[in-house]
Amino acid sequence: MDTRLNRPLQNLDDWRGSYSIGSVSSTELDKMEAILQIVGIIHNLPCWNSQDWVEDALRYLKY
């Protein structure tokens, strides 16, 4: 996982929009990063993509 804080997107043409789902205090960022690092990435499954990763990540962060 590559954590980027306060860095603009490198390729704005790839930007597809966003949706705010919550906020994280600066004191909780380390905990959030640790949780996100354990979210798995599925290889060799054509129907799995980054949107599935985001869904899994949100599920991990919920609890």
Secondary structure, DSSP 8 states (H G I E B T S, - for coil): -----S---S-GGG-----------GGGHHHHHHHHHTS----S-TT--HHHHHHHHHHHHH-
